[in-house]
Amino acid sequence: MSYSMSTRVEDGYLRVEVSGIRIEGETTSQAIEVWRAVADLCEEADRTRVLCIIDLHGDFPAGSAYQLSSDPAAFGWKRSYRAAIVDLNEESYQQNIFTVTVAANRGYQVKLFREEESALAWLLDHES
């Protein structure tokens, strides 16, 4: 994998940090590999909430975004999971708006943020 991923179990959520370079032609498989690993970690750590900090560079085509977000259950993602995604790369952030919109329209609890503080507040909001 051309990504580096670190994880830490926090009180009430799983913190995931992903950085690296997207490889053209492999963006879908790279993303699915990461989210499959996160889903596995959610099960192992008994967490349903995920704060994901993303610092990835390179194009994330709309086709990859659609494949990733149209059927997250295929790689172990459950509708009971709640993911706050902080995308540190402006270009990637703009591309990921589509990704989270498709996933949310499919009934998944996911939201995209530019900074960690508001992401964590949304993630840990127990009324949502």
NUBAMI-990205 format. One line per field, with one value per atom (N, C-alpha, C, O): atom name; residue in one letter; x, y, z; residue number from 1. Coordinates in steps of 0.02 Angstrom, whole numbers, plus 50000, padded with zeros to 5 digits. Example, Ala and Ser with C-alpha at 12.3 -4.5 7.8 and 13.67 -1.06 7.14 Angstrom:
<recs>
site: [N / CA / C / O / N / CA / C / O]
code: [a / a / a / a / s / s / s / s]
c1: [50660 / 50615 / 50660 / 50712 / 50642 / 50684 / 50645 / 50670]
c2: [49716 / 49775 / 49835 / 49834 / 49888 / 49947 / 50002 / 50057]
c3: [50390 / 50390 / 50390 / 50423 / 50354 / 50357 / 50394 / 50402]
pos: [1 / 1 / 1 / 1 / 2 / 2 / 2 / 2]
</recs>
This chain:
<recs>
site: [N / CA / C / O / N / CA / C / O / N / CA / C / O / N / CA / C / O / N / CA / C / O / N / CA / C / O / N / CA / C / O / N / CA / C / O / N / CA / C / O / N / CA / C / O / N / CA / C / O / N / CA / C / O / N / CA / C / O / N / CA / C / O / N / CA / C / O / N / CA / C / O / N / CA / C / O / N / CA / C / O / N / CA / C / O / N / CA / C / O / N / CA / C / O / N / CA / C / O / N / CA / C / O / N / CA / C / O / N / CA / C / O / N / CA / C / O / N / CA / C / O / N / CA / C / O / N / CA / C / O / N / CA / C / O / N / CA / C / O / N / CA / C / O / N / CA / C / O / N / CA / C / O / N / CA / C / O / N / CA / C / O / N / CA / C / O / N / CA / C / O / N / CA / C / O / N / CA / C / O / N / CA / C / O / N / CA / C / O / N / CA / C / O / N / CA / C / O / N / CA / C / O / N / CA / C / O / N / CA / C / O / N / CA / C / O / N / CA / C / O / N / CA / C / O / N / CA / C / O / N / CA / C / O / N / CA / C / O / N / CA / C / O / N / CA / C / O / N / CA / C / O / N / CA / C / O / N / CA / C / O / N / CA / C / O / N / CA / C / O / N / CA / C / O / N / CA / C / O / N / CA / C / O / N / CA / C / O / N / CA / C / O / N / CA / C / O / N / CA / C / O / N / CA / C / O / N / CA / C / O / N / CA / C / O / N / CA / C / O / N / CA / C / O / N / CA / C / O / N / CA / C / O / N / CA / C / O / N / CA / C / O / N / CA / C / O / N / CA / C / O / N / CA / C / O / N / CA / C / O / N / CA / C / O / N / CA / C / O / N / CA / C / O / N / CA / C / O / N / CA / C / O / N / CA / C / O / N / CA / C / O / N / CA / C / O / N / CA / C / O / N / CA / C / O / N / CA / C / O / N / CA / C / O / N / CA / C / O / N / CA / C / O / N / CA / C / O / N / CA / C / O / N / CA / C / O / N / CA / C / O / N / CA / C / O / N / CA / C / O / N / CA / C / O / N / CA / C / O / N / CA / C / O / N / CA / C / O / N / CA / C / O / N / CA / C / O / N / CA / C / O / N / CA / C / O / N / CA / C / O / N / CA / C / O / N / CA / C / O / N / CA / C / O / N / CA / C / O / N / CA / C / O / N / CA / C / O / N / CA / C / O / N / CA / C / O / N / CA / C / O / N / CA / C / O / N / CA / C / O / N / CA / C / O / N / CA / C / O / N / CA / C / O / N / CA / C / O / N / CA / C / O / N / CA / C / O / N / CA / C / O / N / CA / C / O]
code: [m / m / m / m / s / s / s / s / y / y / y / y / s / s / s / s / m / m / m / m / s / s / s / s / t / t / t / t / r / r / r / r / v / v / v / v / e / e / e / e / d / d / d / d / g / g / g / g / y / y / y / y / l / l / l / l / r / r / r / r / v / v / v / v / e / e / e / e / v / v / v / v / s / s / s / s / g / g / g / g / i / i / i / i / r / r / r / r / i / i / i / i / e / e / e / e / g / g / g / g / e / e / e / e / t / t / t / t / t / t / t / t / s / s / s / s / q / q / q / q / a / a / a / a / i / i / i / i / e / e / e / e / v / v / v / v / w / w / w / w / r / r / r / r / a / a / a / a / v / v / v / v / a / a / a / a / d / d / d / d / l / l / l / l / c / c / c / c / e / e / e / e / e / e / e / e / a / a / a / a / d / d / d / d / r / r / r / r / t / t / t / t / r / r / r / r / v / v / v / v / l / l / l / l / c / c / c / c / i / i / i / i / i / i / i / i / d / d / d / d / l / l / l / l / h / h / h / h / g / g / g / g / d / d / d / d / f / f / f / f / p / p / p / p / a / a / a / a / g / g / g / g / s / s / s / s / a / a / a / a / y / y / y / y / q / q / q / q / l / l / l / l / s / s / s / s / s / s / s / s / d / d / d / d / p / p / p / p / a / a / a / a / a / a / a / a / f / f / f / f / g / g / g / g / w / w / w / w / k / k / k / k / r / r / r / r / s / s / s / s / y / y / y / y / r / r / r / r / a / a / a / a / a / a / a / a / i / i / i / i / v / v / v / v / d / d / d / d / l / l / l / l / n / n / n / n / e / e / e / e / e / e / e / e / s / s / s / s / y / y / y / y / q / q / q / q / q / q / q / q / n / n / n / n / i / i / i / i / f / f / f / f / t / t / t / t / v / v / v / v / t / t / t / t / v / v / v / v / a / a / a / a / a / a / a / a / n / n / n / n / r / r / r / r / g / g / g / g / y / y / y / y / q / q / q / q / v / v / v / v / k / k / k / k / l / l / l / l / f / f / f / f / r / r / r / r / e / e / e / e / e / e / e / e / e / e / e / e / s / s / s / s / a / a / a / a / l / l / l / l / a / a / a / a / w / w / w / w / l / l / l / l / l / l / l / l / d / d / d / d / h / h / h / h / e / e / e / e / s / s / s / s]
c1: [50043 / 50000 / 50045 / 50094 / 50028 / 50067 / 50044 / 50062 / 50004 / 49980 / 50013 / 50033 / 50018 / 50038 / 49976 / 49942 / 49962 / 49903 / 49922 / 49955 / 49900 / 49910 / 49842 / 49798 / 49833 / 49770 / 49781 / 49833 / 49732 / 49735 / 49664 / 49619 / 49653 / 49588 / 49582 / 49622 / 49532 / 49518 / 49455 / 49421 / 49440 / 49379 / 49319 / 49306 / 49283 / 49223 / 49232 / 49182 / 49293 / 49303 / 49371 / 49415 / 49379 / 49441 / 49471 / 49437 / 49533 / 49567 / 49611 / 49652 / 49602 / 49640 / 49672 / 49639 / 49737 / 49772 / 49800 / 49835 / 49784 / 49806 / 49842 / 49816 / 49902 / 49939 / 49971 / 49980 / 49989 / 50023 / 50003 / 49977 / 50017 / 50005 / 49956 / 49963 / 49906 / 49860 / 49894 / 49925 / 49890 / 49920 / 49865 / 49815 / 49876 / 49827 / 49812 / 49857 / 49749 / 49727 / 49718 / 49690 / 49740 / 49734 / 49696 / 49692 / 49666 / 49635 / 49577 / 49568 / 49537 / 49480 / 49505 / 49482 / 49550 / 49574 / 49612 / 49607 / 49649 / 49683 / 49633 / 49641 / 49582 / 49533 / 49494 / 49483 / 49475 / 49438 / 49482 / 49457 / 49546 / 49592 / 49595 / 49594 / 49599 / 49601 / 49536 / 49537 / 49479 / 49415 / 49398 / 49363 / 49420 / 49412 / 49452 / 49427 / 49513 / 49555 / 49523 / 49525 / 49494 / 49461 / 49400 / 49390 / 49361 / 49302 / 49324 / 49292 / 49378 / 49404 / 49426 / 49413 / 49459 / 49481 / 49422 / 49425 / 49369 / 49309 / 49282 / 49264 / 49281 / 49258 / 49305 / 49282 / 49370 / 49419 / 49418 / 49423 / 49410 / 49412 / 49344 / 49338 / 49291 / 49223 / 49205 / 49181 / 49218 / 49203 / 49159 / 49167 / 49113 / 49071 / 49083 / 49057 / 49123 / 49137 / 49211 / 49255 / 49222 / 49289 / 49304 / 49266 / 49360 / 49388 / 49445 / 49495 / 49438 / 49488 / 49520 / 49486 / 49584 / 49623 / 49659 / 49700 / 49642 / 49670 / 49716 / 49698 / 49776 / 49824 / 49851 / 49908 / 49809 / 49826 / 49833 / 49797 / 49879 / 49891 / 49882 / 49892 / 49862 / 49846 / 49771 / 49732 / 49753 / 49684 / 49642 / 49665 / 49581 / 49533 / 49473 / 49426 / 49474 / 49422 / 49352 / 49342 / 49303 / 49233 / 49212 / 49173 / 49238 / 49221 / 49245 / 49209 / 49304 / 49329 / 49287 / 49270 / 49270 / 49229 / 49162 / 49138 / 49132 / 49067 / 49073 / 49031 / 49123 / 49132 / 49141 / 49113 / 49181 / 49195 / 49132 / 49119 / 49093 / 49038 / 48970 / 48922 / 48965 / 48900 / 48881 / 48822 / 48930 / 48914 / 48967 / 49004 / 48972 / 49021 / 49015 / 49064 / 48955 / 48947 / 48990 / 49007 / 49006 / 49047 / 49116 / 49148 / 49141 / 49206 / 49200 / 49247 / 49141 / 49132 / 49107 / 49101 / 49091 / 49068 / 48994 / 48954 / 48976 / 48907 / 48872 / 48905 / 48807 / 48769 / 48771 / 48757 / 48787 / 48792 / 48857 / 48863 / 48904 / 48966 / 48954 / 48911 / 48993 / 48988 / 49059 / 49104 / 49071 / 49138 / 49141 / 49104 / 49186 / 49201 / 49269 / 49319 / 49269 / 49329 / 49357 / 49322 / 49419 / 49453 / 49502 / 49551 / 49490 / 49535 / 49579 / 49555 / 49644 / 49691 / 49712 / 49742 / 49698 / 49718 / 49658 / 49606 / 49665 / 49609 / 49580 / 49520 / 49624 / 49600 / 49562 / 49508 / 49590 / 49559 / 49493 / 49444 / 49492 / 49431 / 49375 / 49319 / 49388 / 49337 / 49312 / 49253 / 49358 / 49339 / 49299 / 49254 / 49314 / 49281 / 49211 / 49173 / 49193 / 49124 / 49076 / 49025 / 49092 / 49050 / 49048 / 48994 / 49105 / 49109 / 49063 / 49023 / 49067 / 49025 / 48952 / 48908 / 48938 / 48868 / 48836 / 48779 / 48871 / 48844 / 48834 / 48781 / 48883 / 48877 / 48819 / 48781 / 48813 / 48758 / 48691 / 48643 / 48687 / 48625 / 48608 / 48550 / 48656 / 48646 / 48630 / 48622 / 48626 / 48608 / 48666 / 48656 / 48726 / 48785 / 48797 / 48786 / 48821 / 48835 / 48906 / 48953 / 48914 / 48980 / 48976 / 48928 / 49027 / 49029 / 49101 / 49147 / 49111 / 49177 / 49190 / 49145 / 49251 / 49270 / 49338 / 49377 / 49351 / 49416 / 49461 / 49522 / 49431 / 49473 / 49446 / 49387 / 49492 / 49479 / 49429 / 49389 / 49431 / 49388 / 49314 / 49278 / 49291 / 49220 / 49204 / 49148 / 49251 / 49240 / 49229 / 49183 / 49270 / 49264 / 49200 / 49168 / 49181 / 49118 / 49059 / 49015 / 49057 / 49003 / 49005 / 48953 / 49064 / 49072 / 49045 / 49012 / 49060 / 49042 / 48975 / 48956 / 48939 / 48873 / 48827 / 48809 / 48808 / 48769 / 48696 / 48660 / 48673 / 48603 / 48594 / 48538 / 48649 / 48645 / 48645 / 48641]
c2: [49941 / 50000 / 50062 / 50064 / 50111 / 50173 / 50223 / 50282 / 50200 / 50243 / 50222 / 50164 / 50270 / 50256 / 50266 / 50316 / 50218 / 50223 / 50209 / 50160 / 50254 / 50242 / 50246 / 50284 / 50208 / 50206 / 50210 / 50189 / 50236 / 50240 / 50234 / 50269 / 50192 / 50185 / 50238 / 50241 / 50281 / 50334 / 50317 / 50269 / 50357 / 50347 / 50364 / 50423 / 50315 / 50326 / 50325 / 50327 / 50324 / 50324 / 50295 / 50285 / 50283 / 50260 / 50317 / 50346 / 50334 / 50387 / 50354 / 50311 / 50374 / 50347 / 50404 / 50454 / 50398 / 50447 / 50412 / 50362 / 50439 / 50409 / 50463 / 50518 / 50446 / 50492 / 50453 / 50392 / 50488 / 50455 / 50484 / 50539 / 50444 / 50464 / 50416 / 50355 / 50444 / 50403 / 50384 / 50426 / 50321 / 50297 / 50291 / 50256 / 50325 / 50323 / 50251 / 50210 / 50235 / 50168 / 50123 / 50068 / 50144 / 50104 / 50140 / 50116 / 50197 / 50238 / 50202 / 50206 / 50166 / 50131 / 50076 / 50071 / 50035 / 49979 / 50005 / 49975 / 50059 / 50088 / 50111 / 50096 / 50147 / 50173 / 50116 / 50117 / 50066 / 50010 / 49972 / 49950 / 49965 / 49931 / 49969 / 49938 / 50035 / 50074 / 50067 / 50052 / 50076 / 50073 / 50003 / 49996 / 49952 / 49883 / 49874 / 49845 / 49899 / 49895 / 49933 / 49911 / 49992 / 50031 / 49993 / 49992 / 49964 / 49925 / 49867 / 49853 / 49833 / 49778 / 49804 / 49772 / 49861 / 49891 / 49912 / 49906 / 49936 / 49953 / 49892 / 49896 / 49836 / 49774 / 49752 / 49734 / 49753 / 49731 / 49775 / 49750 / 49841 / 49888 / 49903 / 49941 / 49872 / 49884 / 49958 / 49987 / 49989 / 50059 / 50066 / 50029 / 50113 / 50127 / 50197 / 50216 / 50236 / 50305 / 50310 / 50285 / 50344 / 50349 / 50421 / 50454 / 50446 / 50509 / 50492 / 50463 / 50511 / 50493 / 50558 / 50600 / 50564 / 50622 / 50599 / 50554 / 50631 / 50610 / 50664 / 50722 / 50642 / 50686 / 50648 / 50624 / 50643 / 50606 / 50655 / 50704 / 50639 / 50681 / 50641 / 50580 / 50675 / 50642 / 50642 / 50650 / 50633 / 50636 / 50578 / 50521 / 50594 / 50544 / 50550 / 50588 / 50514 / 50522 / 50508 / 50469 / 50540 / 50531 / 50457 / 50434 / 50421 / 50349 / 50310 / 50266 / 50326 / 50293 / 50312 / 50270 / 50376 / 50400 / 50364 / 50344 / 50357 / 50324 / 50250 / 50225 / 50215 / 50144 / 50135 / 50089 / 50179 / 50174 / 50185 / 50148 / 50234 / 50255 / 50225 / 50234 / 50191 / 50165 / 50101 / 50086 / 50062 / 50001 / 49987 / 49937 / 50029 / 50019 / 49953 / 49928 / 49924 / 49859 / 49805 / 49756 / 49813 / 49764 / 49757 / 49704 / 49809 / 49803 / 49808 / 49828 / 49791 / 49784 / 49844 / 49843 / 49898 / 49958 / 49950 / 49930 / 49967 / 49959 / 50027 / 50078 / 50026 / 50089 / 50115 / 50174 / 50073 / 50095 / 50133 / 50167 / 50129 / 50166 / 50240 / 50257 / 50282 / 50355 / 50379 / 50369 / 50409 / 50431 / 50505 / 50532 / 50538 / 50609 / 50609 / 50587 / 50635 / 50634 / 50705 / 50750 / 50713 / 50778 / 50770 / 50732 / 50805 / 50801 / 50863 / 50919 / 50853 / 50909 / 50938 / 50991 / 50903 / 50925 / 50958 / 50926 / 51021 / 51058 / 51025 / 51019 / 51003 / 50971 / 50906 / 50893 / 50867 / 50804 / 50818 / 50782 / 50870 / 50888 / 50900 / 50875 / 50939 / 50955 / 50891 / 50884 / 50845 / 50783 / 50738 / 50702 / 50740 / 50697 / 50721 / 50683 / 50782 / 50805 / 50756 / 50738 / 50737 / 50689 / 50622 / 50591 / 50598 / 50533 / 50530 / 50483 / 50579 / 50577 / 50589 / 50564 / 50628 / 50639 / 50574 / 50560 / 50536 / 50471 / 50425 / 50393 / 50420 / 50375 / 50397 / 50355 / 50461 / 50486 / 50472 / 50455 / 50480 / 50464 / 50390 / 50372 / 50348 / 50276 / 50257 / 50197 / 50307 / 50294 / 50285 / 50263 / 50301 / 50295 / 50362 / 50415 / 50356 / 50415 / 50438 / 50412 / 50485 / 50510 / 50584 / 50607 / 50620 / 50692 / 50713 / 50687 / 50761 / 50786 / 50853 / 50896 / 50862 / 50923 / 50948 / 50911 / 51012 / 51041 / 51043 / 51048 / 51038 / 51041 / 50993 / 50976 / 50973 / 50918 / 50936 / 50893 / 50996 / 51014 / 51005 / 50974 / 51031 / 51023 / 50951 / 50929 / 50916 / 50845 / 50804 / 50763 / 50816 / 50779 / 50797 / 50753 / 50860 / 50881 / 50845 / 50820 / 50843 / 50807 / 50733 / 50702 / 50704 / 50632 / 50611 / 50559 / 50651 / 50631 / 50659 / 50651 / 50693 / 50718 / 50657 / 50623 / 50645 / 50585 / 50590 / 50540 / 50650 / 50658 / 50641 / 50631 / 50637 / 50623 / 50549 / 50528]
c3: [50000 / 50000 / 50000 / 50037 / 49959 / 49956 / 50008 / 50005 / 50054 / 50108 / 50173 / 50182 / 50218 / 50286 / 50329 / 50323 / 50373 / 50415 / 50487 / 50503 / 50531 / 50603 / 50636 / 50615 / 50689 / 50724 / 50799 / 50825 / 50833 / 50906 / 50932 / 50908 / 50980 / 51012 / 51066 / 51113 / 51058 / 51106 / 51144 / 51127 / 51194 / 51233 / 51189 / 51177 / 51165 / 51126 / 51051 / 51015 / 51026 / 50954 / 50935 / 50978 / 50872 / 50843 / 50803 / 50760 / 50816 / 50778 / 50725 / 50741 / 50662 / 50606 / 50569 / 50553 / 50555 / 50514 / 50453 / 50459 / 50394 / 50332 / 50291 / 50282 / 50267 / 50225 / 50169 / 50173 / 50116 / 50060 / 49993 / 49988 / 49942 / 49873 / 49841 / 49846 / 49808 / 49769 / 49704 / 49671 / 49685 / 49623 / 49571 / 49581 / 49515 / 49461 / 49441 / 49432 / 49434 / 49416 / 49476 / 49470 / 49535 / 49596 / 49651 / 49707 / 49634 / 49687 / 49720 / 49781 / 49682 / 49711 / 49758 / 49815 / 49734 / 49776 / 49837 / 49891 / 49830 / 49887 / 49941 / 50000 / 49919 / 49966 / 50000 / 50060 / 49962 / 49990 / 50040 / 50092 / 50026 / 50072 / 50139 / 50192 / 50136 / 50197 / 50236 / 50296 / 50203 / 50239 / 50263 / 50314 / 50229 / 50253 / 50318 / 50366 / 50319 / 50379 / 50437 / 50494 / 50422 / 50475 / 50502 / 50562 / 50458 / 50480 / 50524 / 50575 / 50506 / 50547 / 50615 / 50666 / 50617 / 50680 / 50724 / 50785 / 50692 / 50730 / 50767 / 50826 / 50734 / 50765 / 50821 / 50876 / 50807 / 50857 / 50919 / 50975 / 50910 / 50965 / 50995 / 51042 / 50967 / 50988 / 50987 / 51036 / 50929 / 50918 / 50856 / 50808 / 50858 / 50800 / 50773 / 50721 / 50808 / 50787 / 50767 / 50801 / 50710 / 50682 / 50664 / 50628 / 50689 / 50667 / 50620 / 50641 / 50557 / 50507 / 50481 / 50451 / 50491 / 50467 / 50404 / 50406 / 50348 / 50283 / 50256 / 50250 / 50238 / 50204 / 50144 / 50144 / 50093 / 50033 / 49974 / 49970 / 49930 / 49872 / 49809 / 49808 / 49757 / 49694 / 49682 / 49728 / 49620 / 49599 / 49627 / 49630 / 49648 / 49669 / 49623 / 49637 / 49567 / 49515 / 49541 / 49588 / 49509 / 49529 / 49525 / 49566 / 49476 / 49470 / 49531 / 49554 / 49556 / 49617 / 49677 / 49719 / 49681 / 49736 / 49737 / 49790 / 49678 / 49674 / 49693 / 49731 / 49668 / 49685 / 49760 / 49790 / 49790 / 49862 / 49903 / 49951 / 49885 / 49928 / 49909 / 49947 / 49854 / 49834 / 49872 / 49880 / 49894 / 49932 / 49984 / 49979 / 50036 / 50089 / 50126 / 50154 / 50127 / 50161 / 50128 / 50161 / 50065 / 50029 / 50060 / 50053 / 50094 / 50127 / 50203 / 50237 / 50228 / 50300 / 50337 / 50399 / 50302 / 50335 / 50352 / 50309 / 50413 / 50437 / 50442 / 50454 / 50434 / 50441 / 50513 / 50525 / 50561 / 50630 / 50644 / 50695 / 50598 / 50606 / 50590 / 50549 / 50622 / 50611 / 50598 / 50640 / 50540 / 50521 / 50508 / 50467 / 50544 / 50533 / 50497 / 50525 / 50437 / 50396 / 50389 / 50366 / 50410 / 50403 / 50346 / 50351 / 50292 / 50234 / 50234 / 50226 / 50242 / 50248 / 50181 / 50179 / 50127 / 50061 / 50026 / 50017 / 50006 / 49977 / 49915 / 49908 / 49869 / 49808 / 49825 / 49798 / 49868 / 49889 / 49926 / 49917 / 49966 / 50003 / 49953 / 49962 / 49902 / 49852 / 49818 / 49805 / 49803 / 49770 / 49818 / 49796 / 49882 / 49930 / 49950 / 49981 / 49931 / 49943 / 49909 / 49938 / 49849 / 49811 / 49847 / 49853 / 49871 / 49904 / 49964 / 49971 / 50008 / 50069 / 50053 / 50088 / 50001 / 49981 / 49959 / 49978 / 49918 / 49895 / 49954 / 49960 / 49998 / 50057 / 50102 / 50125 / 50114 / 50156 / 50124 / 50158 / 50058 / 50022 / 50025 / 50015 / 50039 / 50045 / 50118 / 50133 / 50162 / 50232 / 50280 / 50336 / 50258 / 50302 / 50337 / 50309 / 50399 / 50440 / 50428 / 50458 / 50384 / 50366 / 50350 / 50320 / 50371 / 50358 / 50348 / 50380 / 50304 / 50286 / 50319 / 50323 / 50343 / 50379 / 50354 / 50324 / 50368 / 50352 / 50414 / 50408 / 50473 / 50533 / 50587 / 50589 / 50629 / 50676 / 50731 / 50751 / 50757 / 50814 / 50798 / 50838 / 50742 / 50725 / 50707 / 50719 / 50677 / 50661 / 50724 / 50727 / 50773 / 50836 / 50873 / 50902 / 50871 / 50903 / 50871 / 50906 / 50804 / 50769 / 50784 / 50796 / 50783 / 50793 / 50861 / 50868 / 50911 / 50980 / 51003 / 51061 / 50959 / 50975 / 50985 / 50937 / 51046 / 51061 / 51041 / 51043 / 51023 / 51002 / 50929 / 50906 / 50892 / 50819 / 50806 / 50748]
pos: [1 / 1 / 1 / 1 / 2 / 2 / 2 / 2 / 3 / 3 / 3 / 3 / 4 / 4 / 4 / 4 / 5 / 5 / 5 / 5 / 6 / 6 / 6 / 6 / 7 / 7 / 7 / 7 / 8 / 8 / 8 / 8 / 9 / 9 / 9 / 9 / 10 / 10 / 10 / 10 / 11 / 11 / 11 / 11 / 12 / 12 / 12 / 12 / 13 / 13 / 13 / 13 / 14 / 14 / 14 / 14 / 15 / 15 / 15 / 15 / 16 / 16 / 16 / 16 / 17 / 17 / 17 / 17 / 18 / 18 / 18 / 18 / 19 / 19 / 19 / 19 / 20 / 20 / 20 / 20 / 21 / 21 / 21 / 21 / 22 / 22 / 22 / 22 / 23 / 23 / 23 / 23 / 24 / 24 / 24 / 24 / 25 / 25 / 25 / 25 / 26 / 26 / 26 / 26 / 27 / 27 / 27 / 27 / 28 / 28 / 28 / 28 / 29 / 29 / 29 / 29 / 30 / 30 / 30 / 30 / 31 / 31 / 31 / 31 / 32 / 32 / 32 / 32 / 33 / 33 / 33 / 33 / 34 / 34 / 34 / 34 / 35 / 35 / 35 / 35 / 36 / 36 / 36 / 36 / 37 / 37 / 37 / 37 / 38 / 38 / 38 / 38 / 39 / 39 / 39 / 39 / 40 / 40 / 40 / 40 / 41 / 41 / 41 / 41 / 42 / 42 / 42 / 42 / 43 / 43 / 43 / 43 / 44 / 44 / 44 / 44 / 45 / 45 / 45 / 45 / 46 / 46 / 46 / 46 / 47 / 47 / 47 / 47 / 48 / 48 / 48 / 48 / 49 / 49 / 49 / 49 / 50 / 50 / 50 / 50 / 51 / 51 / 51 / 51 / 52 / 52 / 52 / 52 / 53 / 53 / 53 / 53 / 54 / 54 / 54 / 54 / 55 / 55 / 55 / 55 / 56 / 56 / 56 / 56 / 57 / 57 / 57 / 57 / 58 / 58 / 58 / 58 / 59 / 59 / 59 / 59 / 60 / 60 / 60 / 60 / 61 / 61 / 61 / 61 / 62 / 62 / 62 / 62 / 63 / 63 / 63 / 63 / 64 / 64 / 64 / 64 / 65 / 65 / 65 / 65 / 66 / 66 / 66 / 66 / 67 / 67 / 67 / 67 / 68 / 68 / 68 / 68 / 69 / 69 / 69 / 69 / 70 / 70 / 70 / 70 / 71 / 71 / 71 / 71 / 72 / 72 / 72 / 72 / 73 / 73 / 73 / 73 / 74 / 74 / 74 / 74 / 75 / 75 / 75 / 75 / 76 / 76 / 76 / 76 / 77 / 77 / 77 / 77 / 78 / 78 / 78 / 78 / 79 / 79 / 79 / 79 / 80 / 80 / 80 / 80 / 81 / 81 / 81 / 81 / 82 / 82 / 82 / 82 / 83 / 83 / 83 / 83 / 84 / 84 / 84 / 84 / 85 / 85 / 85 / 85 / 86 / 86 / 86 / 86 / 87 / 87 / 87 / 87 / 88 / 88 / 88 / 88 / 89 / 89 / 89 / 89 / 90 / 90 / 90 / 90 / 91 / 91 / 91 / 91 / 92 / 92 / 92 / 92 / 93 / 93 / 93 / 93 / 94 / 94 / 94 / 94 / 95 / 95 / 95 / 95 / 96 / 96 / 96 / 96 / 97 / 97 / 97 / 97 / 98 / 98 / 98 / 98 / 99 / 99 / 99 / 99 / 100 / 100 / 100 / 100 / 101 / 101 / 101 / 101 / 102 / 102 / 102 / 102 / 103 / 103 / 103 / 103 / 104 / 104 / 104 / 104 / 105 / 105 / 105 / 105 / 106 / 106 / 106 / 106 / 107 / 107 / 107 / 107 / 108 / 108 / 108 / 108 / 109 / 109 / 109 / 109 / 110 / 110 / 110 / 110 / 111 / 111 / 111 / 111 / 112 / 112 / 112 / 112 / 113 / 113 / 113 / 113 / 114 / 114 / 114 / 114 / 115 / 115 / 115 / 115 / 116 / 116 / 116 / 116 / 117 / 117 / 117 / 117 / 118 / 118 / 118 / 118 / 119 / 119 / 119 / 119 / 120 / 120 / 120 / 120 / 121 / 121 / 121 / 121 / 122 / 122 / 122 / 122 / 123 / 123 / 123 / 123 / 124 / 124 / 124 / 124 / 125 / 125 / 125 / 125 / 126 / 126 / 126 / 126 / 127 / 127 / 127 / 127 / 128 / 128 / 128 / 128]
</recs>
